[in-house]
């Protein structure tokens, strides 16, 4: 790809000043597969496991603060990326 083609692809969107380019769009497409949903899937499975252990099986280790810690850990796969953006 020559220099002119690269400049044509790196044109910013609509003149809004956000510096969003075609190259940054291409980088986002690389994570567009199933890996994009992996943190949400892990968090969902941890949540389901915690709910099952707490309400269906009645394990005694999910009482008091341990319950809060477990559900907090289940939130981390989806919460940490949001914290990083802020």
N, C-alpha and C positions, 0 to 999 in steps of 0.2 A: 504494500500500500504506500503510495507516495505522499508527500507532505500536503498537497492540496486536498486529496481525498480525506486525509485525517482532519484537516481544518473544517471540511464540510460536515463531517460526522460530529465534531465537537462544538457545533453551534448551540448556544444556550437556548432554552425554551422561551418562547414568546416575549422576550425582553423584560421579564419581570425582575431580573437581577438575582435569581436564586442559584445561579451557576450550575443548574442541572444540565448535564450534557448527555449525548448519546453514549459516551464511554461509561458514564456512571449507570446508565440504564442497562448496558450490557453486563456490568458487574452484578447488578441486582438479579438479572436473569439466571445467573449461575446457581443461586440458592433457591430457585423457584420450584424445585422438585419436592419430593417427599421430605427432604431434610429441613425444609422450611417449617414444617409442622411438628418436627421431632420434640422440641421443648414443650409444646402444648400437649402432645401425646403422653410424654413422660409425666407431666404434671397431672394430667387426667387419670392416668393409671395409678399414681400415688394417692390421689384423692379417693378413687374407688376402693383401693386396698385399705385405706384408713377408715372409710365408711363401713366397709364390710367387717373389718376387725373390730370396730367400735360397736356397731349395731347388730350385725348378724351373728358373729361369733362371740362377741362380748369379752374379748381379751382384757385382762385386768391391767395391762401395762399402759393402756390409753386412758388414764384418768388424771385429773388435775392438770398440772402444767405440761405433762408429757403430751397430752392431746394438742395443746397449743403449739408446742415445738414441732410435732409431727406435721400438722397442717401448714405450719410456716415453712417447713422444708419442702412440702409438696408445692407450695407457691413459688419457690425460688426459680425453677426453670423458666417460668414466664415472667416473673417479677424483676429479675436481675437485668435482662435486656431493656426493660422499660426504665429502670433506674439509671442505666448507662446513658440513655438518650436525654435525660433531664439535666 
